[in-house]
Amino acid sequence: RLYTPEALAEELGCEYVCRPDNRHAKAGNLNHALARTHGELVVVFDADFVPTRDFLERTVGFFRDPQVALVQTPQNFFNDDAVTRNLGLGGVLDDEQRLFFRALQAGRDSVNAVVCHGTCFVVRRSALEAIGGVPTETITEDWATSIKLQAAGYKLYYLNEALSAGVAADKCGEFVQQRARWAQGTLQALWSSTNPLTVPGLDWRQRLFHCTGILYYLGTLTSLFFLIA
């Protein structure tokens, strides 16, 4: 049986919200939906991710602390990404993003420098409203949201549990496009109000951790890869 999005939402007892344009892409979608909903806690998933049944049970309790603005969980993939598959190491080598989601983010959590990565998270509506909504200055709106929330004095927690499953970029073209977008948005931060070097409200440890995201694209061999691509 084929469903339209509207028909599927109606059958599931959900409300389907659409908008007339694609201005500001995902950030625009979120801000559009926020203006038409009322719940204090907002859960965000990309269309290619499915949460576990206990996702809310494992995440919502953190919001008893009024200073907690966002709880992020790892991205967990059920397919081999382009790197793993092309090396012929499916089932042997962990996916290419495992280090960030399972180790680096956990380290960031210790100094409240967690990065929101756009899916698999819960955020407090009043905190978003306090920073003026989801930032639209860069195409990496998730990272910009993290910086603005932390600069405003809110806590961001990282719950290092696999509470969803999604699809990794499994073709080279998709992989390059995804990484190029991340690189572009990260470097755009240097010319925006969410520049981790200049935004007021962050301590030196938070600035240091957030600047590593910029240095990643400026000082490693990945720069050569992106230039060639």
DORO-514395 format. One record per residue (C-alpha): residue in three letters; x, y, z; residue number from 1. Coordinates in Angstrom, 1 decimal. Layout:
BEGIN
Ala, X, Y, Z, NUM
...
END
This chain:
BEGIN
Arg, 0.0, 0.0, 0.0, 1
Leu, 1.4, 3.4, -1.0, 2
Tyr, 0.8, 6.4, 1.2, 3
Thr, 1.1, 10.1, 0.7, 4
Pro, 2.9, 11.8, 3.6, 5
Glu, -0.4, 13.5, 4.6, 6
Ala, -2.4, 10.2, 4.5, 7
Leu, 0.3, 8.3, 6.5, 8
Ala, 0.4, 11.1, 9.2, 9
Glu, -3.4, 11.0, 9.5, 10
Glu, -3.5, 7.3, 9.9, 11
Leu, -0.9, 7.5, 12.6, 12
Gly, -2.6, 10.3, 14.4, 13
Cys, 0.2, 12.8, 13.6, 14
Glu, 0.0, 16.3, 12.1, 15
Tyr, 1.8, 16.8, 8.8, 16
Val, 3.2, 20.3, 8.3, 17
Cys, 4.5, 21.6, 5.0, 18
Arg, 5.8, 25.0, 3.9, 19
Pro, 5.6, 26.8, 0.6, 20
Asp, 9.4, 27.3, 0.0, 21
Asn, 12.8, 25.8, 1.0, 22
Arg, 14.4, 29.0, 2.3, 23
His, 17.2, 28.3, 4.7, 24
Ala, 16.8, 24.5, 4.1, 25
Lys, 16.6, 22.4, 7.2, 26
Ala, 16.9, 25.4, 9.6, 27
Gly, 14.0, 27.0, 7.8, 28
Asn, 12.0, 23.8, 8.1, 29
Leu, 12.6, 23.6, 11.9, 30
Asn, 11.8, 27.3, 12.5, 31
His, 8.6, 26.9, 10.4, 32
Ala, 7.5, 23.9, 12.4, 33
Leu, 8.3, 25.6, 15.8, 34
Ala, 6.0, 28.5, 14.9, 35
Arg, 3.1, 26.0, 14.4, 36
Thr, 3.6, 23.7, 17.4, 37
His, 3.4, 24.1, 21.1, 38
Gly, 5.2, 21.3, 23.0, 39
Glu, 8.1, 22.3, 25.3, 40
Leu, 10.3, 19.4, 24.2, 41
Val, 11.0, 18.9, 20.5, 42
Val, 12.5, 15.7, 19.1, 43
Val, 14.3, 15.9, 15.8, 44
Phe, 15.1, 13.0, 13.4, 45
Asp, 16.1, 13.0, 9.8, 46
Ala, 13.8, 11.2, 7.5, 47
Asp, 16.3, 8.3, 7.2, 48
Phe, 16.5, 7.6, 10.9, 49
Val, 14.2, 5.5, 13.1, 50
Pro, 14.2, 5.8, 16.9, 51
Thr, 14.0, 2.9, 19.3, 52
Arg, 10.9, 2.5, 21.4, 53
Asp, 12.6, 3.7, 24.5, 54
Phe, 14.1, 6.8, 23.0, 55
Leu, 12.0, 9.3, 25.0, 56
Glu, 12.3, 7.2, 28.2, 57
Arg, 16.1, 7.4, 28.0, 58
Thr, 16.3, 11.1, 27.1, 59
Val, 13.5, 13.2, 28.6, 60
Gly, 14.5, 12.8, 32.2, 61
Phe, 17.6, 15.0, 31.7, 62
Phe, 15.3, 18.0, 31.2, 63
Arg, 14.3, 18.0, 34.9, 64
Asp, 17.3, 20.3, 35.2, 65
Pro, 16.0, 23.6, 33.8, 66
Gln, 19.4, 24.5, 32.5, 67
Val, 19.5, 21.5, 30.1, 68
Ala, 18.6, 22.7, 26.6, 69
Leu, 19.5, 19.7, 24.5, 70
Val, 20.2, 16.0, 24.8, 71
Gln, 22.1, 14.5, 21.8, 72
Thr, 22.4, 10.8, 21.1, 73
Pro, 24.8, 9.1, 18.6, 74
Gln, 24.1, 8.5, 15.0, 75
Asn, 24.0, 4.7, 14.5, 76
Phe, 24.1, 3.2, 11.0, 77
Phe, 22.7, -0.1, 9.8, 78
Asn, 24.5, -0.1, 6.4, 79
Asp, 28.1, 0.1, 5.4, 80
Asp, 29.3, 3.6, 4.4, 81
Ala, 31.1, 4.3, 1.1, 82
Val, 34.5, 4.1, 2.7, 83
Thr, 34.0, 0.8, 4.5, 84
Arg, 32.3, -0.8, 1.5, 85
Asn, 34.8, 0.3, -1.1, 86
Leu, 37.7, -1.0, 1.1, 87
Gly, 35.9, -4.4, 1.2, 88
Leu, 35.9, -4.3, 5.0, 89
Gly, 32.2, -4.4, 5.7, 90
Gly, 31.6, -6.2, 9.1, 91
Val, 35.3, -5.8, 9.9, 92
Leu, 35.9, -2.0, 10.1, 93
Asp, 33.6, 0.3, 12.1, 94
Asp, 31.8, 3.0, 10.1, 95
Glu, 33.8, 6.1, 9.3, 96
Gln, 32.0, 8.3, 11.8, 97
Arg, 32.2, 6.0, 14.8, 98
Leu, 35.2, 7.8, 16.4, 99
Phe, 33.3, 11.1, 16.5, 100
Phe, 30.0, 9.7, 17.7, 101
Arg, 31.4, 7.2, 20.3, 102
Ala, 34.6, 8.9, 21.6, 103
Leu, 35.0, 12.5, 20.7, 104
Gln, 31.5, 13.6, 21.6, 105
Ala, 31.7, 11.8, 24.9, 106
Gly, 34.9, 13.8, 25.6, 107
Arg, 33.2, 17.1, 24.6, 108
Asp, 30.4, 16.3, 27.1, 109
Ser, 32.8, 16.7, 30.0, 110
Val, 33.3, 20.5, 29.3, 111
Asn, 29.8, 21.2, 27.9, 112
Ala, 31.1, 21.5, 24.3, 113
Val, 28.8, 18.8, 22.8, 114
Val, 28.0, 19.4, 19.1, 115
Cys, 24.4, 18.9, 18.0, 116
His, 24.5, 16.9, 14.8, 117
Gly, 21.1, 17.6, 13.3, 118
Thr, 19.3, 14.4, 14.1, 119
Cys, 18.5, 12.0, 17.0, 120
Phe, 18.2, 14.7, 19.7, 121
Val, 15.7, 16.4, 22.0, 122
Val, 15.7, 20.2, 22.5, 123
Arg, 13.9, 22.5, 24.8, 124
Arg, 11.6, 24.9, 22.9, 125
Ser, 12.0, 27.8, 25.4, 126
Ala, 15.8, 27.5, 25.0, 127
Leu, 15.6, 27.7, 21.2, 128
Glu, 13.3, 30.7, 21.5, 129
Ala, 15.7, 32.4, 23.9, 130
Ile, 18.4, 32.3, 21.2, 131
Gly, 16.1, 33.4, 18.4, 132
Gly, 15.3, 30.0, 16.9, 133
Val, 17.5, 27.7, 14.9, 134
Pro, 20.4, 29.9, 13.4, 135
Thr, 20.2, 30.3, 9.6, 136
Glu, 23.6, 32.0, 9.0, 137
Thr, 25.4, 28.8, 8.0, 138
Ile, 24.4, 25.6, 6.4, 139
Thr, 25.5, 23.7, 9.5, 140
Glu, 22.6, 24.9, 11.6, 141
Asp, 23.1, 22.1, 14.1, 142
Trp, 26.6, 23.2, 15.1, 143
Ala, 25.6, 26.8, 15.2, 144
Thr, 22.6, 25.9, 17.5, 145
Ser, 25.0, 24.2, 19.9, 146
Ile, 27.3, 27.2, 20.1, 147
Lys, 24.5, 29.7, 20.6, 148
Leu, 22.9, 27.5, 23.4, 149
Gln, 26.2, 27.0, 25.2, 150
Ala, 27.1, 30.7, 24.9, 151
Ala, 23.7, 31.5, 26.4, 152
Gly, 24.6, 29.5, 29.5, 153
Tyr, 22.6, 26.3, 28.7, 154
Lys, 23.8, 22.7, 29.2, 155
Leu, 24.0, 20.3, 26.3, 156
Tyr, 24.3, 16.6, 27.3, 157
Tyr, 25.5, 13.7, 25.3, 158
Leu, 23.8, 10.3, 26.0, 159
Asn, 26.2, 7.8, 24.5, 160
Glu, 23.6, 5.1, 23.7, 161
Ala, 22.5, 3.8, 20.3, 162
Leu, 18.8, 4.8, 20.4, 163
Ser, 18.2, 5.0, 16.7, 164
Ala, 19.3, 3.6, 13.4, 165
Gly, 19.8, 5.4, 10.1, 166
Val, 21.4, 5.2, 6.7, 167
Ala, 25.0, 6.3, 6.1, 168
Ala, 26.1, 7.8, 2.8, 169
Asp, 26.8, 4.6, 0.8, 170
Lys, 27.9, 6.1, -2.6, 171
Cys, 31.0, 8.1, -3.2, 172
Gly, 29.1, 11.0, -4.7, 173
Glu, 26.8, 11.2, -1.7, 174
Phe, 29.8, 10.9, 0.7, 175
Val, 31.7, 13.7, -1.0, 176
Gln, 28.6, 16.0, -1.1, 177
Gln, 27.9, 15.4, 2.6, 178
Arg, 31.5, 16.1, 3.7, 179
Ala, 31.7, 19.1, 1.4, 180
Arg, 28.5, 20.6, 3.0, 181
Trp, 29.9, 20.0, 6.5, 182
Ala, 33.2, 21.6, 5.5, 183
Gln, 31.5, 24.6, 3.9, 184
Gly, 29.2, 25.2, 6.9, 185
Thr, 32.0, 24.8, 9.4, 186
Leu, 34.2, 27.4, 7.7, 187
Gln, 31.2, 29.7, 7.3, 188
Ala, 31.2, 30.0, 11.1, 189
Leu, 34.4, 32.1, 10.9, 190
Trp, 32.3, 34.9, 9.3, 191
Ser, 29.1, 34.5, 11.4, 192
Ser, 27.9, 35.4, 14.8, 193
Thr, 28.6, 31.8, 15.9, 194
Asn, 32.3, 32.0, 15.4, 195
Pro, 33.6, 30.1, 18.5, 196
Leu, 36.6, 32.4, 18.7, 197
Thr, 34.6, 35.6, 19.1, 198
Val, 31.1, 34.7, 20.4, 199
Pro, 30.6, 35.9, 23.9, 200
Gly, 29.7, 33.5, 26.7, 201
Leu, 31.9, 30.5, 26.0, 202
Asp, 34.8, 29.6, 28.2, 203
Trp, 38.3, 28.8, 26.9, 204
Arg, 37.7, 25.0, 26.9, 205
Gln, 34.5, 25.3, 24.9, 206
Arg, 36.3, 27.6, 22.4, 207
Leu, 39.1, 25.1, 22.1, 208
Phe, 36.9, 22.1, 21.4, 209
His, 34.7, 24.0, 18.9, 210
Cys, 37.8, 25.3, 17.1, 211
Thr, 39.0, 21.8, 16.5, 212
Gly, 36.1, 21.4, 14.1, 213
Ile, 37.4, 24.3, 12.0, 214
Leu, 41.1, 23.1, 12.2, 215
Tyr, 39.9, 19.6, 11.0, 216
Tyr, 39.2, 21.1, 7.6, 217
Leu, 42.2, 23.4, 7.5, 218
Gly, 45.1, 21.4, 8.8, 219
Thr, 44.8, 17.8, 7.7, 220
Leu, 45.0, 15.7, 4.6, 221
Thr, 41.2, 15.9, 4.2, 222
Ser, 41.7, 19.4, 2.8, 223
Leu, 43.5, 17.8, -0.2, 224
Phe, 40.7, 15.3, -0.6, 225
Phe, 38.1, 18.0, -0.7, 226
Leu, 40.1, 20.1, -3.1, 227
Ile, 40.6, 17.2, -5.5, 228
Ala, 36.9, 16.3, -5.2, 229
END
